[in-house]
């Protein structure tokens, strides 16, 4: 599978997974996720998938500033319902990275390593997403604002033609180029832009 070249420039997310360590799935339980992994999961690369990746990145950095994040030890909550807009896509990406799962998730080995019921939708809260550490209860509130990185002007003309199936080969190629160009700007040029992703400890002003 061939991905756009800029994917290789996106810093990976590295976590420790106690279950992977116990079962010998990863040396010392260290697992690295790359943007390509969430693209494979979603089947595409778009501002929503890119935003979910950045939400994971900022949430993990806030909760684990001095240590590897503990995969499977984080509760993930989303304010919107699972079937609202692109919320389900965001939840899938966050679940992959954090290990949090819904009612169909892994129930654990005895009383350890359970991932079931750690991913919740439709939670009333003052943010789009909340990550909570199960060990300490520390929580971070997260918001993603893709409008901070607007699409190229040409997209306004190309989008309806591509969606309707009327675009020719050149238009389809140009649409794809501009689409991924925006994703690139989100993930590389604006990854630390507070206008794009806002993260704050729960309880902070």
NORMODA-V925278 format. One record per residue. RES is the residue in one letter. SS is DSSP state (alpha for helix, beta for strand, coil for the rest). PHI is phi as a letter, one per 40 degrees, with the letter a starting at -180 (NA if undefined). Layout:
# NORMODA-V925278
res ss phi
RES SS PHI
RES SS PHI
This chain:
# NORMODA-V925278
res ss phi
X coil NA
X coil b
X coil b
X coil d
X alpha d
X alpha c
X alpha d
X alpha c
X alpha c
X coil c
X coil d
X coil c
X beta b
X beta b
X beta b
X beta b
X beta b
X alpha c
X alpha c
X alpha c
X alpha c
X alpha c
X coil c
X coil g
X coil c
X coil a
X alpha d
X alpha f
X alpha g
X beta c
X beta b
X beta b
X beta b
X coil b
X alpha d
X alpha d
X alpha c
X alpha c
X alpha c
X alpha c
X alpha c
X alpha c
X coil g
X coil a
X coil b
X coil a
X alpha d
X alpha c
X alpha c
X alpha c
X alpha c
X alpha c
X alpha c
X alpha c
X alpha c
X alpha c
X alpha d
X alpha c
X alpha c
X alpha c
X alpha c
X alpha c
X alpha c
X coil b
X coil c
X coil b
X coil a
X coil c
X beta c
X beta c
X beta c
X coil g
X coil b
X beta b
X beta c
X beta b
X beta b
X beta b
X coil c
X coil c
X coil c
X coil d
X coil c
X coil c
X coil f
X coil b
X alpha d
X alpha c
X alpha c
X alpha d
X alpha c
X alpha c
X alpha c
X alpha c
X alpha c
X alpha d
X alpha c
X alpha c
X coil g
X coil c
X coil b
X coil c
X coil c
X coil c
X coil c
X coil c
X coil c
X coil h
X beta b
X coil g
X coil c
X beta b
X coil g
X coil c
X coil b
X coil c
X coil g
X coil b
X beta b
X beta b
X coil b
X coil g
X coil c
X coil c
X coil a
X coil c
X coil a
X coil c
X beta a
X beta b
X beta b
X beta b
X beta c
X coil c
X coil c
X coil b
X coil g
X coil c
X beta b
X beta b
X beta c
X beta b
X beta b
X beta b
X coil b
X alpha c
X alpha c
X alpha c
X coil b
X coil c
X coil c
X coil c
X coil d
X coil c
X alpha c
X alpha c
X alpha c
X alpha c
X alpha d
X alpha c
X alpha c
X alpha c
X alpha c
X alpha c
X coil g
X coil c
X coil c
X coil c
X alpha c
X alpha c
X alpha c
X alpha c
X alpha c
X alpha c
X alpha d
X alpha c
X alpha c
X alpha c
X alpha c
X alpha c
X alpha c
X alpha c
X alpha d
X alpha c
X alpha c
X alpha c
X alpha c
X alpha b
X alpha c
X coil b
X coil d
X coil b
X coil c
X coil c
X coil c
X coil c
X beta b
X beta b
X beta b
X beta a
X beta c
X coil c
X coil g
X coil c
X coil c
